[in-house]
Amino acid sequence: MSIQITANIPARKLGKATFPARVETFTADDQGRWSSVDAGAMTQADVLDICQRATNWPQIKAAHFPMHGFSS
């Protein structure tokens, strides 16, 4: 059974560069390998790092990462 997560990443500004808001979709296959259309293969840690900045992080965490230790 594969897993799919949709993260709503807000816009941000770093110095003079502005990055627009975007929607990222991450997929985990039956073997637990994560990927995204834009980045290709990813680790679960990479997916968590990006998802924690998402505006819908509480919903993502509750649905997909209900593990002890993820408290933000």
C-alpha positions, 0 to 999 in steps of 0.5 A, a space after each residue: 500500500 503506497 502513501 501519498 502526502 500533499 504539503 502546502 508550503 508557504 511563500 518565503 523570502 531569503 535575502 533578496 530572493 522570494 520563493 512562491 508558495 507551492 504544493 508538494 506531493 510526496 509518495 512512499 511505495 510499498 517498500 517505504 521509499 519516498 519520492 516527489 515529482 520535483 525532487 525524485 528519490 528522497 529519504 523520510 527525513 527529507 520529507 519530514 523536514 519539508 512537511 514540518 514547514 507546511 501550513 497543513 503540518 498538523 493534519 499531515 502529522 496526525 494522518 501519517 506520522 502519529 509517532 512519539 517524538 514529533 511534537 511541533 
